[in-house]
């Protein structure tokens, strides 16, 4: 039977579905009272299933992954109670039976992490699943990429995310843009200096071409953000000293707070909102990017 490894395996999923009733009947017959019910806590484990059906671990992993997808989809379609109580046990059984089943880690973590009512709202369980996948598949950079992304997106931990992505980048065959993602996460998390170090190394280590140019652009973006932060600090100090915000950035120069108004690395002046006192990189600038 063709293994279910990627989304391209959807056709294999449909073919497997036809065999599920027969296979499941055989499995349930062997498990007796321990077989899984729709909303009953599991009393079985992947290790016990391995002992119950030796030699059929891969087949059973596919069957249980299909049951996981059916359970998740069924909760969405037919149940008002979306606590997804059986989701973790089903995924655990699947990856215990076949630790190499990449799709179970990738989509199982999404099912777990997404907040209700879309998913189970258990991001730490999702991260634990991806960490397990990374341990069991040490040469799989994609699972580490997902792990780094989840640390950033769901746990709000850009430093750990960046570290994991940099480790993934060292795996043979890993995508070149993992270091780019790591630097971007650090910048979005506010650690501009560490992000700058990553981009600078990429710039210095790359031959002339797109990667080197991309690193240079991001170094300019970081320069613009650091200059904006300094200018924002001057605006805040002006407001503290005078009890009001400056009417325009030019007032900072007239009052002696700066000798001249800084511009971003491309020569574009910074924007200023007198109502809020916020300094920002001009949207017309080539180094403008949305900030987190």
N, C-alpha and C positions, 0 to 999 in steps of 0.2 A: 504494500500500500504506500502510495506516495505520501511523504511526511509533510506536515503542515508547518512551514517555516516562515512564510511571508504572506503578505496580503494577496500575492499572486496565487497562494494556495487556497483561495476561496472555492475554486472549482473542486479541489480535493475535499474540502469541508462538506460540500453538497453530496459528493459520492460517499463520504464516510457516514453521512446522516442515514443513508439507506441501510447501513449495516449496524447502526447503533442499537435498534431494538433487539436483534439477535444476540449481539455481544453483551448488551446490558443484562439480558435475561440470564445468560450464562454466568455473568459476574454476580448478579443478585442471588442466584441459586447457591453459589458457593458461600456468599456472605451471610445468607440467612437473615437473622434479626438485625444484623449490623448494616444492612444496605441503607443508602442515603434516601431520605424523604425530602420533599420540597422545603418544608419549614421546620425540620427537626434537626437538632444539633447533631453533627457527625460523631459517630462512635468508631470510626475506622480511620486508618492512616495509610499513607503511601507505602510505608515499609511493610505493613501487614498485607497490602495488596500485592506487593512484590513476592511475598512468600506464598500468597494464595494462587498466583498465576505466574510462576517463573517462566521466563522466556517471552512473555507477552507485555513487557513493561512499556515498550514504545507504542504498541496498539492501545493499551489502556490509557497512556498519557494523552493520546489523541482523543479518545473517548471522553476522558474527564475534562479535557480542555473544551470540547464541544459542549459538554454539560455546563461548564462554567459560563460559556457565552450564552447558552440557552437560559440559564438561571438569571443572568444579569439582564438579558433582553426581556425575559418573562416578567421580571419585577417591574420593568419600565412599562410594559404593555398592559399588564393585568393586575398589578397590585398597588394599592394605595399605601401599604406599609413598605417603604423602601429602606429598611435597615440593613439589607444585604448581609444577614447574619451568616450565611453559608459561603459567602464569597471567599474569605481567607482560607477556610478548610478546603474548598474545591481547588483553589490555586495551589495550595501547599501539596495536596495529593498529586496534582498534575506535574509540578516540577520535581517532586520526590521521585516519581516514576521515571521522568526523563529530565534530568538537570540541563540538557542542551536545548530544550524547546524554547527558543528565543522569543517567539511570539507570545508565550504565556507570561514571560517577565514584562515585555513591553506593554501589552494591552492590559494584563492583570494589574500592573501598577497604575495605569490610567483609571481603570475601574475603581481601584481603591482610593486614589488621591482626589479625584474630582469631588468638589463639595456637593452636598445634597441640594436638590433632588437628582442631579445628574449622576453622581457617584456615591461612594460610601463615606466620603469625607474623612478618610483615615490616611493622611499623607505620610505619617511616620511608618505605618505598615507598608505603604508603597515603597518608601525608601529602603526599608529592611528587605523587601522582596528583590529590589534591584541590586542591593549589596550582596545578597545571596547569589543572584545570577552572575555578578561580576566575580565572586569567589569561585563559583563552579565552572566559569568559562573565562579563564585568565587571559586568553588571547582575543576576546571579543571586545573591541573598542566601542562598538555601538551601544552595548549595555552600560558601559562606563559613561558614555556621552549622555544617555538618558538619566543616569544617576546624578551627574553633575547638573543637568537641567532641572531635575526635581528638587535638588538642594536649593537651587536659586529661586525657582518659581514657587514652590510650596512651603519650604522651610525658611525662606528669606535669609539664606546663608551664602553670600557670594564668595567668601573666601574658601570655604570647603568646596563649593562648586568649581571654582577656578582650579584648585589643587587637583581635583579628580580629573578635570578635563586635560590638564597638563600631563598627568600620568597617562591618560588614555592616548595622548598624542605620541607617546614613546612606544606604543605597541606597533609592531611591524604592519604596514598596510593601512594605518590609521589616516583619517582625512586630515589634510593640511590645515583646515579651518578650525580645528579644535582649539588651537592656541588663540586664534582670533576671537572665538567665543569666550574663552577664559578671560581675556583682556577686557572684552566688552562687559562681562558680568561684574568685574571688579570696578570698572568705571561707573556702571549703573548703581553699584552698591556704595559709591562714594569714595572708594580707595583709589584716588587718581594716581598716586605715586607708584603703587605696585602695578597698576595698569600701564603706566608709562614705561616701567621697566620691561614689561612683557613686550610691548610694542617696539621699544628701542632695540631689544635683542632680535626681534623678528626683522626689523629694518636692517640692522647691521649684518645679520646672517644670511639675508636673501640676495640673490642675484638681481640685476636690473630686470624689472618686469612688473606684472600686476600685483604680486604679493608685496614687493618692496614699496610700490606706490601706495597701496592700501595702508601699509604700516605708517607711511609718512602722513597720510591724510588723518589717520587716527591720532598721531602725535600732535598735529595741528588742532584737532578737536579738543584734546586734553589741555593744550596751551590756552585755547579760548575759554574753556571752563574754569581754569585756574585764574585767569585774568578777570573773568566775570565775578568769581568769588571775592577776589581782592577789591574790585570796584564796589561790590555789594557791601563789603565791610566798611568802606569809606562812606558810602551813603548812610549806613546805619549809624556810624559815628557822628556824621553831620546832624542827623535827626536827634541823637542823644544830646549833642552840644547845644543845639538851637531850639529844640522842642518842636520841630517841624521837619517834614521831608523837603529836600531840595526841589524847587519847581522844575528844574532841568539839570542834566548832568553838567552843563556848562557852568552852573553856579558853583560846583565844586572847585573849578579852576579859578573863578573870580574870587572865591573866599579863601583861596590858598590851600585847599585840601589836597590838590594835585597840581603839578606843574603843567601837565598837559593830559588830555583825556586819552586813555589807552584805546586801541582798536584790536580786533581779533587778528590772527596771523595772516589773514587774506586782505587786511586793510579796511574791513567794514566796521563802522562804529557800532557800539552796543546799543540795544534798545533800552528805554527806561519808561516805566509807568509811574507818573507822579502821584497817582491816586493810591497805589499800593506800595510805592517805594521799591519796586522790584526791578533789578537789572537783569537783562536776558540777552542771549546771543540773537542777533537779527535773523529772522527767517529768510531774508534775502541772501544771507551768507552761505557759501558752500560748505562751511563747517558746522552749520546748524544741524542738530539732531534732537529728537525728543528725549528729554531726560526723565528718569524714573521718578 
